[in-house]
Amino acid sequence: MSTMRAPQFTPLSRLLHWAMAAAVLAQLFIGVGMVASLPGYHRLVRIHEPLGVLILVLVAIRLVNRLLNPAPPLPEDMPAPLKFAAHASHVVLYVLMFALPLVGWTMLSAAGYPIVLYGPLRLPPILPRDVELYALLRATHTVLAFALFATFIAPLSAALMHALIFRDGVFPSMASVGTLRE
């Protein structure tokens, strides 16, 4: 009986994946808390802004890593529409993970608010102050956040389907442990 390890993502790919999943999920809930005008609004803003910058940096690293270390192939017997959905959702996810922090940065620049990373460390504005542009970018940031939430839920649901229903080795390829196949 021969056993073979299912193809897996590299350890760096898995680390980036799970770190970003946690960061994005935290960011989405922090954003909801900010919009709900919770008593800790200003504390949430102080977390939300540097976390958005961290996500932007991590997604850039993740993209370079993904180009250098492509994903393992999806199962050959996976239906073509599911393969397309998997690839399309990842493209949309990457676009949103880049766009949302950039729109947030431009939005705050247009409002004249600095992005405080830590203490005196701030990002420079990337747009001049413009109240009308700020309003447009704020609405765009909100729409993109909802799109990111929906796009985040799709791969999560797919991962659970692969892990619990299909049991086809897709989930373990990103988990920390591989599966053995006969």
N, C-alpha and C positions, 0 to 999 in steps of 0.2 A: 504494500500500500504506500503510494507516494503522496506526500503532502506538499502543497505549494502555497506560499503566501500570496494573498490577493495584492494587486498593485496598490501602492499607497502614495499619498502626497508626502513630500519631504518633511522632516521634523520642523524646519523653518516655516514651511507652508502651513502646517497644522497650527503652529504657535501663532502665526499672524492671523489665521482664520478665526481661532477661538478668542484671541485677544480683541480682535476687531468686532466679533459678534457681541462680546460683553460690552465693549465701548459703545457700539451703535445702539444696543438695547438700552443701556444706561442713558445715553444721550436722548433717545426718544422719550423715555419716561421723565427725564429732567425737563425737556422741552414742554411736555404736557403739564408738568407742575408749574412751569413759568407762566404758561398761558392761563392756567387756572388761577393765577395771582395768589398763590399760597403765601402765607406769612413769611416764608424764607426766600422770597423771590430774588433778592439781591445775592444771597448765598448761592442759589441755584445758577444765577448768571455767572458768578465767579467760577463755577465748575463747568458750565456749559461752553463758555468761550474757549478755554484752553483744551478742553476735551475735543471740541470740534477741530482745533488745529492739530491735535495729536492724531485724530482720525484721518485728516488730510495727509499728514506725513506717513502714517502707516499704510494708507491705500496706495500711495506712490511707491513705497517699498514693496508692498504686496504685488503691485502690477509688474515691477521689474523682476521680482522673484518668480512670478507666474510666467513671464516671458523666458526666463532662464530655466525654469523647472515646470514644464507643462503638466497639466492635470493628467492623472491616469485615465485611460480610456473608459468610457461608460460600457456597461455590459453589451456584448454584441446582440443579444436577444431583446434589448430594450427597444420598444417601438419608436420609430422615427419621430413622431410628434412629441414624445416625452424627451427625447434627446434634444430636439429643437427648443423645447420649453426650458430645459436645464441650461442650455447655452445662452438663450435669450435672457433668462432671468439673471444670469451672472453678468452679462454685459450691462443690463439695466442697473443692477446693483452697483457695479463699479462706477458707472456714469453718475449715479445719485450720490455715492460716497465721495466723489470728487466735487460734484456741483453744489451739494448742500453746504459744506463748509465755505466754499468760495463765494456763494451767494450770501451767506451769513456775514462774511468778512466785508464784501462790497456794501451790504445793507448797513452795517454799522459804520462803515466809512462815510456813506452818504448821509447818515444821521449825525456824523461828527463825534461818534463815540469811539474811544480807543478799545482795542482788544487787549486786555491785560492778561499776559501769560502767567506771570508770577512777580509780585512786588513791583519794581519799576520797569520790568521787562514787558514791552508792548510791541504789537505789530504795527507797522506804519499803515496809514490809510492808503487804499488803492484807488479811491475815487474822491473827487472833491465833494464837499457838503452840498446836498441837494435834497430838499424835503420831499419833493414829488417822486424823485427816483427812489428815495428811502421807502416810501409807501408802496411803490411797485415791487421793490425787492423784498419787502416784508411779506407781502402777499405771496410772492413767488417762493420764498423760504418756507412758508406754511404749506403750500401745495406740494412742494418737493418733499417735505417732511412726511406728509400723508402718503405720498407715493413710495417713499423709502420704507415706511412702516408696512405697507401692502407688499412691497417687493421682498422685505425681510421675512414676512410671514410665509410667502410662497416657498422659498428654499427650506425653511424650517419644516413646513408641512411635508415637503417632498422627502426630506431626510428621515422624518418619522415613518413615512410610507416605506422607504427603502429598508429601514431598520426593522420595522415591526411586521410589515405585510409582505413585501417582495423578498426580503432577506437575500439580496443579490450581490452583496459585497460593496455597494456604493457607500453606505454609511461608514463602515469600518475603514474605508480608504482615507477618510478625514479624521476619524477618531484616533486616539492614541494607540490602539491595539489593532492589529490586522486579524483577519480570519484565516483559518486554514481550509483549504479545499482539497478534495480528493481528485 
